[in-house]
Amino acid sequence: MGVLIAVGLVAVVLASGCTSGERRTLPPEPPPGQPPGGGPPSSPGEIPQDFQDMLSFQAERTFYIATNEPGASNENDGLSPTAQGGSGPWKDFSALRERDLVAGDAVAVREGTYFVTTEEGKKGISIKSGGTAAKPVRVYASPGEAVVLEGGYTSNQADTVRQDPKAYSSMIHPRGSYLILEGFTVKGCYVICFTLFGVDHLILKDNTVQGGLEDGIKTTTTASNILIMGNDFSGFFNEAIDVFGAQRAYIMNNEFHDPDRGRGDPSAVLWTKGGARDIRIWYNNFRDVVGNNHILILGGCCWNSWDGQAGVDPVAQDVEARGNVLTNVELAGTYAYRGALGVEGCRNCTFLDNVVDGAESGIGIHPTQDRDTGISLPPKDIQISGNRLVGISSGRMVNIKSDSAEGLVMRDNTYYTDSSPTFRLGNDVLNQQQFQAREYDAGSAILPAGDFQG
C-alpha cells in the first residue's frame, strides 16, 4: 500500500519559526541483544526497540515539497530539492493526491507556510501510510527550516466554532502503519490539530503544536503503538493531548506550557480515558499551565458515553506517569478531591518519581463520573510512590475520596514544606502521622522547603 496525502487548500506566506523549551536527554540506547518488537523497553525513559528501528531507517527514495523554490511545480518529478536538469520539487502537498509513496519513501518539506482549510467540509491533510516495520514512511520538515501548517483559527473565533464544531475537520489525519511525522509547526487548528484514527506504529516527533479549540492531539480506539516525543505544546484550549482508547502509547520528553485562556480554562493538559491501555507518560515538562481539577490525569471523564461507545470499564488501565515535572501550575476548579496529579477511574495505574513544584494541592484520587448518566467508576490498584511535592499553597498534599482507596499503595513520597501538611481521606483531614496510621504513605518524609533541589 502506498501513501496518499491530501490538503484542503495550500497557499504561500512568509514562514516563521518557533523554539521550544529545553528538552530532557534520553538515556542511551539499550544494549545489544535486547529483543526487538512491541515489548516494553528495558528501563524507563528508553525508546522501545520497534520505534528505535523506525527512527534509524534511512529512506530509499526522497521526494521534496518546496513552495518557495523557483521552478517548483506539481508537474515535476519531486526528486530534487531545487529545479535542475529536468528534475525539481513539488509546489505543495496537493502534488501527492495522485501519487503513492511506497514503503521506504520519505517526503522532505522545505521552508514555507502552508494554509490548511478544515472548515466547510474540507478535510485538512490526510496521510495514509503503507510503511512496514522494515521500511517505514517519513514525512518531515527539512532540518533547520521552518515549515508551518496554518489552519487560520484564532481564539476570538471560539464562540462561532462552538456553535457547530463538527463542521470543522482536524488539520492532520495520519492513517495506516509505520509512519513518522517530524519537525513541523502546526498552528491555528479550528478544533483538533492531529486526530489519530486507524493508525498503527505512528511517531510524532519534534513538532510544535500551537492552539486548537479542543485538542492538540486526540487518539481514538483505533490507534495503537504510538510514540509522541520531543514536541512542544502551547496555546491549547481544552487538552494538549487527549488519549482516548489508544492501545500502547509512549508520551515522552514533551513540553507543555502557556495554554489559551482567552475563553476560559482548559479541563486538563493530558489525560487517558475511553479504555486507553498500556500508556507510558515519561519525563515531560508541564510549566505555567492551568487545569480544572487536575493537570495530568490517569483516567478521565466521559467513560460511559462517547459517540455511542458505552460502558468502558475501566476507563483506563496500565497507565504509568514517571519522572514528569509540573512547575507553577494552576487549578481553577473547586472540587474537594482535586490535585495537580489526578487519578480518575483508572486501574493498575502509577504515579512514580514525579515532581510538583508550585500548585494549590498535590495529588487527587477519585472516581470518574459520566456526565450523561451520573454513573461513577472508582479507580483500583493505584500506586503513588517516590514523588516530590513542594510549594503546595494549601498545604494539602493528597485528597482521596473514600471509595477510591481499594488497592491503593502510597509510600516513599517527600513533602517539602515549612508548615504541617495535611492529607484528606474521605471526609477526614489528617496530619501525616494520622494518615500513616491508616496504613498509607509508609516511608514518606516531610522536609523543609529549602531542602528541595529540582
C-alpha positions in Angstrom: 0.0 0.0 0.0 1.3 3.5 -0.7 0.9 6.9 1.0 -1.7 9.4 -0.1 -1.5 13.0 1.3 -4.3 15.5 0.5 -4.7 19.1 1.6 -7.8 21.1 1.5 -6.1 24.4 0.5 -2.5 25.4 0.1 -1.2 29.0 -0.1 2.2 30.7 0.5 3.1 33.3 3.0 6.3 34.1 4.9 7.4 31.5 7.3 8.0 32.0 11.0 9.9 29.8 13.4 9.2 28.7 16.9 11.6 27.4 19.5 10.7 25.2 22.4 11.9 24.9 26.0 14.9 22.8 27.0 14.4 19.1 26.3 15.3 16.3 28.6 18.0 13.9 27.4 17.0 10.4 26.7 19.1 7.6 28.3 21.5 5.6 26.0 20.1 3.0 23.6 19.5 -0.4 25.1 22.4 -2.9 24.9 22.8 -5.3 22.0 20.6 -8.3 22.3 17.5 -6.6 23.6 14.5 -8.2 21.9 13.0 -6.1 19.1 9.3 -5.6 18.5 6.5 -4.2 20.5 7.5 -5.2 24.0 8.3 -2.7 26.8 11.8 -1.0 26.9 14.4 -2.4 29.2 14.3 0.6 31.5 12.1 3.7 31.9 12.8 6.6 29.5 14.2 4.4 26.7 12.6 4.5 23.3 11.1 1.0 22.7 13.0 -1.0 20.2 10.3 -1.0 17.5 10.3 2.8 17.5 14.1 2.9 17.5 14.2 0.7 14.4 11.8 3.1 12.7 13.8 6.2 13.6 17.1 4.6 12.4 15.9 3.6 9.0 17.4 5.5 6.0 14.9 6.3 3.3 15.4 4.6 0.0 13.8 7.4 -2.0 13.1 11.0 -1.0 10.6 13.4 -2.6 10.6 17.2 -1.9 8.0 19.8 -1.5 9.4 23.4 -1.7 6.7 26.0 -2.0 9.2 28.9 -2.1 11.6 27.4 -4.5 11.8 28.9 -8.0 10.7 26.4 -10.5 8.7 24.3 -8.0 5.7 22.6 -9.7 3.4 19.8 -9.0 4.2 18.6 -12.5 7.8 18.0 -11.5 9.1 14.5 -10.5 9.6 15.8 -6.9 13.0 14.1 -6.7 15.2 17.2 -6.3 15.1 20.0 -3.7 15.9 22.5 -6.5 14.8 22.7 -10.1 17.7 21.5 -12.2 18.3 19.2 -15.2 14.7 18.4 -15.8 14.1 17.5 -12.1 12.6 19.6 -9.3 10.5 19.8 -6.2 6.7 19.8 -6.0 5.0 23.1 -5.1 2.7 21.9 -2.4 1.0 18.9 -0.7 -1.6 18.6 -3.4 1.1 17.0 -5.6 0.6 13.8 -3.6 -3.1 13.4 -4.3 -2.3 11.4 -7.5 0.9 9.9 -6.3 1.6 7.0 -4.0 4.6 6.7 -1.8 5.8 3.2 -1.2 7.3 1.8 1.9 10.8 3.2 2.4 9.9 6.5 0.9 10.2 9.9 2.5 8.9 13.4 1.8 11.1 16.3 2.9 9.1 19.6 3.1 11.1 22.8 2.6 10.6 26.1 4.4 7.3 27.9 4.0 3.8 28.4 5.4 1.0 26.2 4.1 -2.6 27.2 4.8 -4.8 24.2 5.5 -8.5 24.6 5.2 -10.6 22.5 7.6 -14.0 24.2 7.6 -17.0 23.7 5.3 -16.3 20.0 4.6 -12.6 20.4 3.9 -10.6 17.5 5.3 -7.2 19.1 6.0 -4.2 16.9 5.4 -4.8 13.2 5.2 -1.7 10.9 5.3 -2.2 7.3 4.6 0.9 5.2 5.1 1.8 1.8 3.7 5.0 1.7 5.7 6.3 -1.6 7.2 8.4 -2.5 10.2 11.4 -2.9 7.9 10.6 0.2 5.8 8.6 2.9 7.5 7.5 6.1 5.7 8.7 9.5 6.9 7.3 13.0 6.2 9.4 15.7 7.8 10.4 19.3 7.8 13.8 19.8 6.2 16.4 20.2 9.0 16.9 23.8 10.0 14.0 25.1 8.0 10.7 26.4 9.4 7.7 24.6 7.9 4.4 25.9 9.2 1.0 24.3 8.7 -1.5 27.1 9.4 -5.2 26.5 10.0 -6.2 30.1 10.5 -8.1 29.7 13.8 -7.7 32.5 16.4 -9.3 32.4 19.9 -11.7 35.2 19.0 -13.5 32.8 16.7 -14.2 30.3 19.5 -17.9 31.2 20.0 -18.6 30.7 16.3 -16.8 27.4 16.1 -18.5 26.1 19.2 -21.9 26.5 17.6 -21.1 23.7 15.2 -17.7 22.1 15.9 -18.5 19.1 13.7 -18.3 21.5 10.7 -14.6 21.7 11.1 -12.2 18.8 10.4 -8.9 18.1 12.1 -5.9 19.6 10.4 -3.9 16.4 10.1 -5.2 12.8 9.8 -2.5 10.1 9.9 -3.7 6.7 8.7 -2.2 3.3 8.0 1.0 1.9 9.6 4.7 2.7 10.3 4.6 6.5 9.7 6.9 9.3 11.1 5.8 12.9 11.1 8.6 15.2 12.3 9.6 18.8 12.7 6.5 20.7 11.7 4.9 23.8 13.3 1.2 23.2 13.4 -0.9 26.2 14.4 -4.4 27.7 14.2 -6.3 24.4 14.4 -10.0 25.1 14.5 -10.9 22.1 16.6 -8.2 19.4 16.7 -4.7 19.5 15.3 -4.0 15.8 14.9 -6.6 13.0 15.0 -5.1 9.5 15.3 -7.7 7.1 13.7 -6.9 3.8 12.1 -3.2 4.1 12.6 -0.6 1.6 14.0 3.0 2.5 14.7 3.0 6.2 14.4 5.8 8.6 15.6 5.0 12.3 16.2 8.4 13.8 16.9 9.9 17.3 17.4 6.8 19.1 16.3 5.5 22.4 17.6 1.7 22.4 18.2 0.1 25.8 18.9 -3.6 26.2 19.5 -6.6 24.1 18.9 -10.1 24.8 20.3 -10.4 21.2 21.5 -7.2 19.2 21.4 -3.7 19.3 20.1 -3.6 15.5 19.6 -6.6 13.2 20.0 -6.3 9.5 19.8 -9.1 7.1 19.1 -9.8 3.4 19.9 -8.3 2.5 16.5 -4.9 4.0 17.3 -2.1 1.7 18.6 1.6 1.7 19.1 2.1 5.4 19.3 5.2 7.4 20.2 4.7 11.2 20.9 8.2 12.5 21.7 10.1 15.8 21.9 7.1 18.0 20.9 6.2 21.5 22.2 2.6 22.2 23.0 1.1 25.7 23.7 -2.0 27.8 23.1 -4.3 24.8 23.6 -7.8 25.5 24.9 -9.1 22.1 26.0 -6.3 19.5 26.2 -2.9 19.4 24.7 -3.2 15.6 24.4 -6.4 13.6 24.8 -5.6 9.9 24.9 -8.9 8.2 24.2 -9.0 4.5 23.8 -5.5 4.1 22.4 -3.5 0.9 23.0 0.2 1.1 23.8 1.4 4.7 23.6 4.5 6.4 24.8 4.4 10.1 25.6 7.9 11.2 26.3 10.1 14.3 26.7 7.4 16.8 25.6 7.0 20.4 26.7 3.5 21.7 27.8 3.1 25.4 28.5 1.1 28.6 28.1 -2.5 27.5 27.2 -5.0 29.7 25.6 -7.1 31.2 28.4 -9.0 33.7 26.3 -12.2 31.7 26.5 -11.9 30.1 29.9 -9.6 27.4 31.4 -8.6 24.1 29.9 -10.2 21.0 31.5 -6.7 19.3 31.8 -3.5 19.3 29.9 -3.2 15.5 29.4 -5.4 12.6 30.3 -6.1 9.0 29.4 -9.6 7.6 29.0 -12.1 5.7 26.9 -10.5 2.4 27.6 -6.9 3.5 27.0 -4.4 0.8 27.9 -0.7 0.4 28.2 0.2 4.1 28.3 3.5 5.5 29.4 3.8 9.2 30.2 7.5 9.7 30.9 9.8 12.7 31.6 7.6 15.5 30.3 7.7 19.1 31.5 4.4 20.9 32.4 5.0 24.6 33.2 2.8 27.6 33.5 -0.3 25.6 32.7 -3.8 25.5 34.1 -6.4 22.8 34.5 -9.8 22.5 36.1 -9.2 20.0 39.0 -6.0 18.3 37.6 -3.2 18.9 35.2 -2.2 15.3 34.4 -4.9 12.7 34.8 -4.6 8.9 34.8 -8.1 8.1 33.7 -10.6 10.8 32.9 -14.2 11.8 32.4 -16.8 10.6 29.9 -16.2 6.9 30.2 -19.7 5.7 29.7 -21.0 7.6 26.7 -18.8 8.8 23.8 -20.1 8.7 20.3 -22.1 5.6 21.0 -19.3 3.8 22.9 -20.7 2.9 26.3 -19.7 1.0 29.4 -15.9 1.3 29.1 -14.7 -0.3 32.3 -12.0 0.5 33.3 -11.8 4.0 31.9 -8.0 3.4 31.6 -5.7 0.6 32.5 -2.0 0.0 33.0 -1.0 3.7 32.8 2.3 4.9 34.2 3.3 8.5 34.7 7.0 8.7 35.7 9.6 11.4 36.0 7.3 14.2 34.9 7.9 17.8 36.3 5.0 20.1 36.9 6.1 23.7 37.7 3.9 26.7 38.5 0.6 25.1 37.7 -2.9 26.4 38.5 -6.1 24.5 39.4 -9.1 26.6 38.5 -11.7 24.1 39.9 -13.1 23.8 43.4 -13.7 20.0 43.6 -12.7 18.7 47.1 -10.5 15.9 45.7 -8.5 18.0 43.2 -4.7 17.9 42.8 -2.1 18.7 40.1 -1.7 14.9 39.6 -5.0 13.2 39.3 -6.4 9.6 39.2 -9.9 9.1 37.9 -11.4 5.7 37.3 -8.0 4.2 36.3 -7.0 0.6 37.1 -3.5 -0.6 37.8 -2.1 2.9 37.3 1.0 4.6 38.8 2.5 8.0 39.6 6.2 7.3 40.2 9.0 9.8 40.7 7.2 12.9 39.6 7.7 16.4 40.8 5.1 19.1 41.6 6.7 22.4 42.2 4.1 25.1 42.8 0.4 24.1 42.9 -2.7 24.6 45.1 -2.9 20.9 46.0 -0.7 17.9 45.1 -2.5 14.7 44.3 -6.2 13.9 43.9 -7.7 10.4 43.7 -11.4 9.9 43.0 -13.9 8.2 40.7 -14.7 9.3 37.2 -18.3 10.2 36.6 -20.2 10.1 33.4 -21.8 13.4 32.7 -24.9 11.9 31.0 -25.8 9.0 33.3 -24.2 10.0 36.6 -22.6 6.6 36.8 -19.5 6.6 39.0 -16.4 4.4 38.4 -13.7 4.5 41.1 -10.0 3.7 40.5 -8.5 0.5 41.8 -4.9 -0.8 42.4 -3.2 2.6 42.2 0.5 3.1 43.2 1.8 6.6 44.3 5.5 6.4 45.1 8.7 8.4 45.0 7.0 11.7 44.2 8.3 15.0 45.5 5.9 17.9 46.2 7.0 21.5 47.0 5.2 24.8 47.0 1.8 23.4 47.7 0.0 26.6 48.7 -2.9 25.0 50.6 -0.7 22.5 52.4 -3.0 19.7 51.1 -0.7 17.1 49.7 -3.2 14.4 49.0 -7.0 14.2 48.5 -8.5 10.7 48.4 -12.2 10.0 48.0 -13.2 7.2 50.4 -14.5 4.9 47.6 -11.2 5.2 45.7 -8.7 3.6 48.0 -9.2 -0.1 47.0 -5.7 -1.5 46.3 -4.1 1.9 46.9 -0.4 1.8 47.7 1.3 5.0 48.8 4.9 5.1 50.0 8.3 6.9 49.9 7.0 10.3 48.8 8.6 13.5 50.0 6.8 16.7 51.0 8.9 19.9 51.2 7.1 22.4 53.4 7.7 24.7 56.4 4.2 24.1 57.8 2.3 21.0 58.7 1.0 19.3 55.6 -2.5 17.7 55.5 -3.9 14.6 53.9 -7.6 14.2 53.1 -9.1 10.7 53.2 -12.8 10.8 52.6 -14.2 13.4 55.0 -11.2 13.2 57.3 -8.4 15.8 57.2 -5.4 14.2 58.7 -1.8 15.0 59.6 0.9 12.7 58.3 1.1 10.6 61.5 -2.7 10.0 61.3 -2.5 9.3 57.6 0.2 6.7 58.1 -1.8 5.2 60.9 -4.4 4.4 58.3 -1.6 2.3 56.6 -0.8 4.8 53.8 2.4 6.6 52.9 4.9 4.4 54.7 8.5 5.7 54.3 7.4 9.1 53.2 9.1 12.2 54.7 8.4 15.9 55.5 11.4 18.1 54.9 12.0 21.9 55.0 11.0 23.7 51.8 14.6 25.0 51.5 15.9 21.4 51.1 14.2 20.9 47.8 16.5 20.7 44.8 14.9 20.4 41.5 
